Amino acid sequence: MRGFLRLAWRGAGLLFGLAVMFIYFLLLSVFMSAVGGIFNAALYRYACFKQAPPAFSQELIASAWAPKT
């Protein structure tokens, strides 16, 4: 009986760890999607109006359009 409880506790820990990992990666993907959308909006503004938004440096936005070597 004692071995069964030990095995059940490990299984519960594994499930808890998997749940935490799933939530972590879900939140990470939501965050990265939001950051990508903000940067794409800044690039769009630069492409249309040739001015960088106040939160971004002109060099950062201009380097996104520069040819890569």
CYANA upper distance limits for C-alpha pairs under 8 A (distance plus 0.5 A):
  1 MET  CA      5 LEU  CA      6.96
  2 ARG  CA      6 ARG  CA      6.85
  3 GLY  CA      7 LEU  CA      6.67
  4 PHE  CA      8 ALA  CA      6.56
  5 LEU  CA      9 TRP  CA      6.57
  6 ARG  CA     10 ARG  CA      6.87
  7 LEU  CA     11 GLY  CA      6.78
  8 ALA  CA     12 ALA  CA      6.72
  9 TRP  CA     13 GLY  CA      6.71
 10 ARG  CA     14 LEU  CA      6.61
 11 GLY  CA     15 LEU  CA      6.72
 12 ALA  CA     16 PHE  CA      6.60
 13 GLY  CA     17 GLY  CA      6.54
 14 LEU  CA     18 LEU  CA      6.65
 15 LEU  CA     19 ALA  CA      6.62
 16 PHE  CA     20 VAL  CA      6.70
 17 GLY  CA     21 MET  CA      6.58
 18 LEU  CA     22 PHE  CA      6.57
 19 ALA  CA     23 ILE  CA      6.73
 20 VAL  CA     24 TYR  CA      6.55
 21 MET  CA     25 PHE  CA      6.71
 22 PHE  CA     26 LEU  CA      6.57
 23 ILE  CA     27 LEU  CA      6.61
 24 TYR  CA     28 LEU  CA      6.55
 25 PHE  CA     29 SER  CA      6.54
 26 LEU  CA     30 VAL  CA      6.82
 27 LEU  CA     31 PHE  CA      6.60
 28 LEU  CA     32 MET  CA      6.58
 29 SER  CA     33 SER  CA      6.50
 30 VAL  CA     34 ALA  CA      6.75
 31 PHE  CA     35 VAL  CA      6.74
 32 MET  CA     36 GLY  CA      6.55
 33 SER  CA     37 GLY  CA      6.66
 34 ALA  CA     38 ILE  CA      6.75
 35 VAL  CA     39 PHE  CA      6.76
 36 GLY  CA     40 ASN  CA      6.58
 37 GLY  CA     41 ALA  CA      6.62
 38 ILE  CA     42 ALA  CA      6.80
 39 PHE  CA     43 LEU  CA      6.72
 40 ASN  CA     44 TYR  CA      6.63
 41 ALA  CA     45 ARG  CA      6.71
 42 ALA  CA     46 TYR  CA      6.72
 42 ALA  CA     52 ALA  CA      7.31
 42 ALA  CA     53 PRO  CA      6.76
 42 ALA  CA     56 PHE  CA      8.38
 42 ALA  CA     61 ILE  CA      8.17
 43 LEU  CA     47 ALA  CA      6.56
 43 LEU  CA     52 ALA  CA      8.39
 43 LEU  CA     61 ILE  CA      6.97
 43 LEU  CA     64 ALA  CA      8.44
 44 TYR  CA     48 CYS  CA      6.66
 45 ARG  CA     49 PHE  CA      6.33
 45 ARG  CA     50 LYS  CA      7.67
 45 ARG  CA     51 GLN  CA      7.46
 45 ARG  CA     52 ALA  CA      7.48
 45 ARG  CA     53 PRO  CA      7.94
 46 TYR  CA     50 LYS  CA      4.99
 46 TYR  CA     51 GLN  CA      5.50
 46 TYR  CA     52 ALA  CA      5.85
 46 TYR  CA     53 PRO  CA      8.21
 46 TYR  CA     61 ILE  CA      7.73
 51 GLN  CA     58 GLN  CA      8.03
 52 ALA  CA     56 PHE  CA      6.72
 52 ALA  CA     57 SER  CA      7.23
 52 ALA  CA     58 GLN  CA      6.03
 52 ALA  CA     61 ILE  CA      7.13
 53 PRO  CA     57 SER  CA      8.33
 56 PHE  CA     60 LEU  CA      7.38
 56 PHE  CA     61 ILE  CA      7.58
 57 SER  CA     61 ILE  CA      7.11
 58 GLN  CA     62 ALA  CA      6.50
 59 GLU  CA     63 SER  CA      6.40
 60 LEU  CA     64 ALA  CA      7.14
 61 ILE  CA     65 TRP  CA      7.70
 62 ALA  CA     66 ALA  CA      6.97
